Amino acid sequence: MKRLPLYLRLIRGLVHDGETYISSAVLAKELNLDPIVVRKDLAVTGVTGLPRLGFPAKAAELSILNFLGWNNTTDAILCGAGSLGRALLGYDGFKQHGLSIVAAFDVNPGVIGTMERGVHVLSMSEMEKIVPRMRVRLGIVTVPASAAQEVADRMVSSGIKGIWNFTPVKLSVPDDIVIQRVDLAASLAVLSHNLSLLDRHSSKNPT
């Protein structure tokens, strides 16, 4: 699942350049993967390659989009219109992946009633009324950690079925709710650790 968006980006670039076929070897080389892994990944999406030609580029693009569910726009709400929330609201790349944030909610009177990148920021007290009416199933949590569980509970009671959690809190939700957590601190820790290893290696092998 994590590799498919990488394939999609490369294939879109090739389609834009006028390529009609793309080989697994080319994708594998660009992403430093085994061509067999690439072929198996693309086969899962349903696209079929041709001997000596490779995969039809446009068909591969559409197959990945369909497999990921990005061919249809998914509406989402965002709770927490602070710095991170506003950054996500301003990220145009979501549209390429079929995600549209249709409303934002906050408790800060200073931002309630404002517009951020064309999205209305509404009072959190209105969420339970608005979400069912808009039939939104995906919620994005960018509130402070102390408020994360309460916001998740209110999302669930509003009918949200999938939560994209940008807080460090491990949310407790019913079994039928899908959660994807983005742990920025853990990602930074891995990056910092690998950077320190690189520095130590460089100091042992000066040029």
N, C-alpha and C positions, 0 to 999 in steps of 0.2 A: 504493500500500500504506500509506503514511504518512497519507493523508487518510481512509481507510476507518474507522479507529478514532474519528476525530473525528465523522464522520457517525453512527456507531453510538451515540456518547454522546448526541448531539442527538436522534436518533430515539427512543432509549429514554426520554428525558425527555418527548417528545411522546406516546409510547404510554402512559406513566404518567399524563399529563394527560388521557387519553381521546381523543386525536386518532386518527382512522382513516386519514387520508391526509396526505401531506407533499409539498410542492412543492419542486422543485429550486431555485426562486428563494428560498425561505425558508432552506434550507440554505446556499445561496451567500451570502446576506446575512449570516448568522450567522458564517460563516467567511471572509468577504471574498474570495470566489472568483467566477469566472464561472459562471453557471448551466449553460452548455454543458459545462464541465468536470465539474460535479456529475452531470449526466445521463449523460455518458460513463463516469464512474467507477462509478455505480450499475448501468449496463447491463452492465458487465463481470461483476458478481456474479450476473447472471441475472434480476434483478427487472425487471418491466415496468410502466411508468407508464401512466396513463389520461388521455386528453385532458380538460383543465379540472379534473381531480381531483388529479392527481399520482401519486405512488407509494403503494401501500398500506403504511402505516407498519409494521405487524407483519411483513408479507412482506419488506419491505426490511431490517428488523432480522435476520430469520432468514437472508436471502440473504447478508448481510455476514458473519454468524457462520459460515455454511457455507463461504464463500469463504476466510475467514481460518483456518479450521480450529479455531475457538474453540467450536464446538458440542459437541465432545468434550474431556474433560479430558486434558491432556498432563502426565504425571508427569515430574519433573525432580529432579536432585540438585544440591546446592550444595557447592562446595569452598572453604573459607575462612570460618569462622564468627567473623570479627572484627567490627568496627563496621559495615562496609558489608554484610557477609553477614547479620548479625543484623537490620539494617534491612530487607533484602529478605525475610527470613523473616517479619518482622512486617507486611509489606505485604499487606493483605487484598484489594487491588484485583486481584491476580493471578487470584483465583478467578473474577472476572467475565470474564476473558479465557481461561478454560479451562486455567490453569496451576496445578499443585499440586506444591510442593516436598516430596518424600516422605522425604528424608534429607539430612543435612549431614555433611561430613567436615572434619577438621582434624588438625593435628599437635600442637596445644597440649594437654598433659595436663590443664591446668586447665579446659578446656571439654569434653573428650572424656567421654562418658557423661552429659552434661547434656541437658536439654530446652530448646528455644528455640521458643516459640509452638507447642508441640505437636509439634515436629520433633526427632527424636533426632540428637544430634551424635556421630558415630562416628569412630573412628580412620581416618586416611587409608589405613592398611595394609589395611583391610577392603574398600576400594572395589572392587577387581578381583573380589572374591568376591560382593559384595552386588548390584552393578549388573546383572550378567547374570541373577541370580536374580529381581530385580524387573522385569527387561525394560524398563529406563529407557533412553531414547534421547537425552534432552536434559540437558546439563550446564551449570551456571553457575559461572564462575570469578571469585572475589573474593579471591584470595590476593595476597600481595605480588608485585610485578613479578618479583623474582628467582626465584620458584617457579612462575611462570605456565606456562612451556613444559613443565616436568616434569609438572605437573598435567594439562595438555592431553594429553600423551603417554599418561599413565595412563588418562585418560578414554577415549581412542581405543582403547587395548588392552582396555578394559572393555566396549566395544561402544557407546559414546556416538557418535551420528551428528550431533548439532547442539550447538554450543558458543556460549553467550552470554558474551562476554568483557568483563568490567568492568575489566580491567587495561590499562595503556598499552602493553603488549607486543603486537607483531604476531606472532601464533602461526603456527607452521609445522605444517601437518597434511596428511594425504592428500587427494587431489582429491575423494573421495566424502564428505568431512566439511564440513558447513555451519557457517560462523562468522558471528556478528553481533557487532561490537565496539561497545561504548558508551564513547566517548572523552569523559570528563567534563572533562578539561583543555581539549580543543579547544572544547567547548561553552562553557566559562567564558571562554575567550579571545575567542570571537565576541561573547559578551554584554558583556564588558568593553570591547572595541573599539567596539561600537555605543553603549555608554553614554558613552564618551569623546567620540565624534562628536556625540552629543546635547548634552553639556556645552559643547563648543566652539561648536556652533550657537547655544545659548542665550546664551553670552557675547557673541556677535557681534550678537545681536538681543535686547537686554534690553527687558523690558516697562516 
